[in-house]
Amino acid sequence: MKQRIITAVVAMAAFLPLVIFGGVPLVLLAYLIATIGLYELLRMRKVKLFSVPGIISLLILWILLLPGDYAEFLFAGKYSKVEIALLLILFFLTYTVATKNRFTFDDVAFSILGTIYVGMGFLYFIEIREISLQLLFYSLFMIWATDSGAYFIGRAFGKNKLWPEISPKKTIEGSVGGILSALVVAVLFFVFGDLGISLPKLVIMTIVLSVFGQVGDLAESALKRHYGVKDSGRILPGHGGILDRFDSLIFVWPFLYFLYMI
């Protein structure tokens, strides 16, 4: 626990100033974290980042993460970043032919889906920061409250397993505790902040996001269990890898963006 707390404090000291500053430093931060996350994901399937499929995955990720203005400038307004990413997918399929199917269609599918999984989350991390710093802080504190509430309430009162085949320690009581903790954070932001969201909408949105944050956690747990991996990485002592720390937020940020726009 002590190591987890120290790592969390150091990470926040590096992470939060860039989030507050925004702009290019935030975009570079998103690129760095997403690149490490993609490396961890590919490593689960024993695909090296510095290989042909790894580099193609990396290029697709970097293109997906481009904010709108950057993409328009880079491609001179002639192509969308989705079109460029789709073109790169053809190189993936070409590589299956070049390797005589040693790199299979299944490998291509994993690489593409994994890249979209990581890229979509951090793209909306950037987009939400452009909307509002306070909205981004809401997402961070809401998910941290969900994780902490689920952990402590689950340890104190947990009896009924939530999904033992995927995550044996998680309980239904802990899950409910996580949602209630997230609601406390939402009410505090409503009272002391200015999210521009009515309280009924914020309550509903928080419940949905807290649930999907937990689903994101379970999805990454299922992925690790499938590939026989305990942690996605070791870059954060006591926490594991980038995917272990951001799995919930990768799910939450796209949903938050779309729910906020409703």
KAFEN-V532541 format. One record per backbone hydrogen bond with DSSP energy under -0.5 kcal/mol. CO is the residue of the C=O (numbers start at 1). NH is the residue of the N-H. If there is no record, write none. Layout:
co:CO nh:NH
co:CO nh:NH
This chain:
co:1 nh:5
co:2 nh:6
co:3 nh:7
co:4 nh:8
co:5 nh:9
co:6 nh:10
co:7 nh:11
co:8 nh:12
co:9 nh:13
co:10 nh:14
co:11 nh:15
co:12 nh:16
co:14 nh:18
co:15 nh:19
co:16 nh:20
co:17 nh:21
co:18 nh:22
co:22 nh:25
co:22 nh:26
co:23 nh:27
co:24 nh:28
co:25 nh:29
co:26 nh:30
co:27 nh:31
co:28 nh:32
co:29 nh:33
co:30 nh:34
co:31 nh:35
co:32 nh:36
co:33 nh:37
co:34 nh:38
co:35 nh:39
co:36 nh:40
co:37 nh:41
co:38 nh:42
co:39 nh:43
co:40 nh:44
co:41 nh:44
co:41 nh:45
co:42 nh:45
co:42 nh:47
co:43 nh:46
co:46 nh:48
co:49 nh:51
co:51 nh:55
co:52 nh:56
co:53 nh:57
co:54 nh:58
co:55 nh:59
co:56 nh:60
co:57 nh:61
co:58 nh:62
co:59 nh:63
co:60 nh:64
co:61 nh:65
co:63 nh:66
co:67 nh:71
co:68 nh:72
co:69 nh:73
co:70 nh:74
co:71 nh:75
co:72 nh:77
co:73 nh:76
co:75 nh:78
co:75 nh:79
co:80 nh:84
co:81 nh:85
co:82 nh:86
co:83 nh:87
co:84 nh:88
co:85 nh:89
co:86 nh:90
co:87 nh:90
co:87 nh:91
co:88 nh:91
co:88 nh:92
co:89 nh:93
co:90 nh:94
co:91 nh:95
co:92 nh:96
co:93 nh:97
co:94 nh:98
co:95 nh:99
co:96 nh:101
co:97 nh:100
co:99 nh:102
co:102 nh:104
co:104 nh:108
co:105 nh:109
co:106 nh:110
co:107 nh:111
co:108 nh:112
co:109 nh:113
co:110 nh:114
co:111 nh:115
co:112 nh:116
co:113 nh:117
co:114 nh:118
co:115 nh:119
co:116 nh:120
co:117 nh:121
co:118 nh:122
co:119 nh:123
co:120 nh:124
co:121 nh:125
co:122 nh:126
co:123 nh:127
co:124 nh:128
co:125 nh:129
co:126 nh:130
co:127 nh:131
co:128 nh:132
co:132 nh:136
co:133 nh:137
co:134 nh:138
co:135 nh:139
co:136 nh:140
co:137 nh:141
co:138 nh:142
co:139 nh:143
co:140 nh:144
co:141 nh:145
co:142 nh:146
co:143 nh:147
co:144 nh:148
co:145 nh:149
co:146 nh:150
co:147 nh:151
co:148 nh:152
co:149 nh:153
co:150 nh:154
co:151 nh:155
co:152 nh:156
co:153 nh:157
co:153 nh:158
co:154 nh:158
co:159 nh:161
co:160 nh:172
co:163 nh:166
co:163 nh:167
co:167 nh:163
co:167 nh:170
co:170 nh:162
co:170 nh:163
co:171 nh:175
co:172 nh:176
co:173 nh:177
co:174 nh:178
co:175 nh:179
co:176 nh:180
co:177 nh:181
co:178 nh:182
co:179 nh:183
co:180 nh:184
co:181 nh:185
co:182 nh:186
co:183 nh:187
co:184 nh:188
co:185 nh:189
co:186 nh:190
co:187 nh:191
co:188 nh:192
co:189 nh:193
co:198 nh:202
co:199 nh:203
co:200 nh:204
co:201 nh:205
co:202 nh:206
co:203 nh:207
co:204 nh:208
co:205 nh:209
co:206 nh:210
co:207 nh:211
co:208 nh:212
co:209 nh:213
co:210 nh:214
co:211 nh:215
co:212 nh:216
co:213 nh:217
co:214 nh:218
co:215 nh:219
co:216 nh:220
co:217 nh:221
co:218 nh:222
co:219 nh:223
co:220 nh:224
co:221 nh:225
co:222 nh:226
co:223 nh:227
co:224 nh:228
co:224 nh:229
co:225 nh:228
co:235 nh:237
co:236 nh:239
co:236 nh:240
co:240 nh:236
co:241 nh:245
co:242 nh:246
co:243 nh:247
co:246 nh:250
co:247 nh:251
co:248 nh:251
co:248 nh:252
co:249 nh:253
co:250 nh:254
co:251 nh:255
co:252 nh:256
co:253 nh:257
co:254 nh:258
co:255 nh:259
co:256 nh:260
co:257 nh:261
co:258 nh:262
co:259 nh:262
